[in-house]
Amino acid sequence: MQGNPHRVSDVMTRAVVAVNRETLFKDIVERMERWQVSALPVLEGDGRVIGLVSEADLLPKEEFRDSDPDRITQVRRLSDLAKAGAVSAEEMMSMPAVTVHADATLPEAARIMALRHVKRLPVVNAEGLLEGMVSRGDLLKVFLRPDNDLADEIRRDVLDVLFPAPVEPVHVTVVDGVATLTGRVRDAARIPLAARLVQGVEGVVGVDCRLTPATDG
């Protein structure tokens, strides 16, 4: 019923800075600083993503620089301690990389990030070759859609379809992403469905459904 959903390809960054297995620690830090990014995909061969090195992977070197961790910390933070002594991307990267395809929907990408506790995802094709990067911030761009665009989509794809012959005109206004629906309709059973479908329009922040059923005579 609703328009085509936004895909990862609509919001991802296509120009991506990457490193290989042999890239050294200082070079990684310099690239992050130069390009203002917090993570770099690690590639091999013709561009296949094998891992990701992030600021979190680099920080143990500073955290444990002048400390002598006790035995409990050594057991609990074994991976971080190993990264503290690392000098190359291969030794520090998180692998296998958690990735997403360009044709995934934004909710699908958001669920992957939430379930895997990551802040960004390399975007790969069917062969695992890098096509871009998508971050949490990229997924939020959909909420920058203008209010009038949201109202037009809601009217066209939801209200006009569910209520083709209302008792009185069904109106929608959108302010700061919040959609307000007003009017009297013949089929009261469709009112909750309308609210759910409007909430599903990408960019809608909230729904104030004031639709009411028509009453006879």
N, C-alpha and C positions, 0 to 999 in steps of 0.2 A: 504493500500500500504506500509506503513512504519512499522518498527519493533514495538514490544510490548512496550508501554510507560512505563516509570518508575512509580512505585507506592510508596505510602507513606511507605509501608513495606520495600522498598529497602533502605530508608535513615533514618528511625526513630530510636530513641534511645530506646532500649528494657528494659534496666535496669533502672528503674525509682524510685526515692525517693519520697515517698508520706506521707501524714499526714491524720489524721482523724479529726472529728469535735472538739474534746476536746484538740487537740494539742495546747500548749500555745505559746504565742508570741515569747518568748526568744528561745524556742526550734525550732520554725520555722526559725528564723534568724540563729541559729547555724547550722541547716541542710543545708540551702542555702550556708552558708560560707564553710562548710565542703565539700560539693559536687559540689561547684562552679556552681550552677544553680540559675536562677532568678525567678523561679516559681515552685510551688509544687501542684500537684493534690490533692484534698481532697476526701477521699474514705469513704464508709461506707459498712457494711455488708461484703460480700465476694469479695469486690473490685470494687463496682460500683462507678463511678465518679459522684460526686454531685456538685463539684465546683472546683475553682482554686484560690490559694492565691499566689500573686506575690509581687515583691518588691514595685510596685505601691500601693498595698493594705496596705503595712507596713509603707510607708513613712509619711502618715498623722500624725502618732504618734510623729514623730520628728518635722514635720512642725509646728504643733500646740502645741508643748510641753510647750513653754513659751509665748504663745500669747493669746490675748483676742480678738477674731474676732468680727468685728462689725456685725450689723444685716444683712446687705446686704450679707456679706460673709457667715453668718450662713445659709441664705436661699439658696445661690448658691452652697454651699459646704456641704450641709446637710449630704450626704453620707460619705464624707471624714471625717467630724467631728465625725460621729458615729464610723468610723474605728479608729480614733485617741484615742477613749476611749476603744477600744476592747482589749481583752486579749486572745482570742482563735480563732482558724481557722474559726469556725462557724460564728463568729461575723465579720470577715474580708473578707472572701472569696467572690469572684465574682461568682454568680450563676444565672441561671443554667450554667454549664460549656459549652463552645463552643468546640465541639469535631469533630473528623473526623475518618473515618474508614480506616483500613490498606490498603484496595484495591482501595482507591481513588487515582486518578492520581495527580502528582505534581501540574499541573495547577489548578486542583480543590481545592487542599489544599491552594494554594496561593490565590485563589479568596476568600475563606472563611476568611483567615487572613485579606485580604484587606477590605472586606465588614464589618467584625466585629471588625476591628481595634485591633487585637490581634497579639502578637509576637510569640506565640507558641500554639500548640493544643494537648490536650490529645488524644491518639489514642485508640479507644474503639471497642469492638466487637458488635455483634448484640444485646447482652443483656446489653450493657453499661458498661461492665467490662474493666478495664484498660489493655491495651496491650503494651503501650509505649508512647513516647512523640515525637513530631516533631516540629522543630523551623524554623524560617526564614533561619537560617544558613544551616540547613539540606536541605532545598529545593534548596539552591544554589550549593550544592555538584555536581549536574549534570553538572555544568559548569567546573568541574575539569576533565571531560573526555578528554583523549588524542586526539590531533588533528588527528592522523592517524586513530583512531577508528571512529571519526566523518566522515572522508573522505570515509572510507570503507562503512559506513552505507548509506551515501548520494549516492555513486556510485551504490551500490547494490539495495537500496530500492526506489530510485528516478530516477536517470539518466538512468540506464539500463532498467527501466520499461517504462519511458516516451519516450525515444529515442532509441529503439532497433536497428534502422538502420540509424544512423546519416550520413551526408555527409562526415564528417571527425570525428575522435575520439573526444568525449566530455570528457573534463578533469575537475577534481575538485582538488583544493588544499585548505588546511585549515591551517591557521596560527593564533595562539592565539584565536581560536574559530571562526574566520571570514572565511567563505567559499567563494572561488572564482570559478566561473563556466566559462569555455571557450569552444568554438567549434562552428561548423555550423550544423544546424539541418534542417530537411525537414519541420517539422510542427511548424511554427512560433507561432501558437496560444497556444502551450504548454509551451512557454518560461515563461510567467508570472506564470503559474501553478507550474513550476519547482522551481522558486524562492520562492513561498509561501511554498511549501512542504519542501524545504531545511531549510527555517527559522523555520519550525515546528519540525525539528530534535532536540531532547533534547540535550542541550549542545552547540548548535550553537549560537554565539553571534550576528553575522550579516552575510549578504549575498551580494556579489558583483557579479551580474549576467551579464556576458559578452557574453552570447550565442547570436548568430546571425542567422537569417534565410538564407537558401541557396537561391541563385539567379540563374535563368536559364541562361545557355550558355553565 
